[in-house]
Amino acid sequence: MSIFKQRKRTKRTTHHDILTENSPFTFAEAYKALRTNFNYAALNGQHKKIVVTSSIQGEGKSSVSINLAATLAANGSKVLLVDADMRNPSVHRYLRIKRPANTGLSSVLVGDAPLENCLFQTPHGFTVLLGGPVPPTPVEMLSSKTMKELMDFFTEHYDYIICDAPPVGVVTDAAALSLICDGVLFVVKQKYATKLQVHNAVQKLESVQANILGVVMNQYNIKEDSGKNYGYYRYRKYYYKYGDNN
């Protein structure tokens, strides 16, 4: 399995965020289990374009997007990771890519840069399209005809397209993006977002009939939740445990 080098601790992330050769066995196995489920779902080609989002900022959606892309690529799939959080792009920081000026998703959508100049092949086996300069109207760009055509183009060249989207409980970008994607992976950080915030975020996705494929619970501790019933987790669950991130 491809692995990432450990990151130095910063105020935004910790060394637990990204898979490494020293990651706990259960952590790595959880992503392999998630990969298996995606592979089964994709046998009929229906789940290729995946949106990863959360209720609020800080729940771990970006590290989930990266780790999922790496795990899928390690199994031989051709994977594209799209930083679709154009309000606060962060994938380049996790991957330690120096973001060139005027390149990225927003630049491609407005015609300021050709797509081939904005794709980066990572040493971890997947390709990444960074967010680009922050535009004034991200949601309009993500729901545009040009974005749909771009995603359709990607489906012809990649087995999976993983879109790291903004928190759906904060802005509508992820809900808009779900309309042109096949499914949504919803990240919930244990003891972080409130039940009401999670409920409202799920309602926003349901209001546009988004296909919620599952929930990734960040920093899940089964001992703390023993005997408790979280009624709003109505979808198939995938449990992970890792450090704080965005």
Helices and strands as residue ranges (DSSP letters): H 25-41, G 42-44, E 49-54, H 61-74, E 79-83, H 91-94, H 105-110, G 115-117, E 119-121, E 127-129, H 138-142, H 145-155, E 160-164, H 173-178, E 183-189, H 195-207, E 212-218, E 237-239
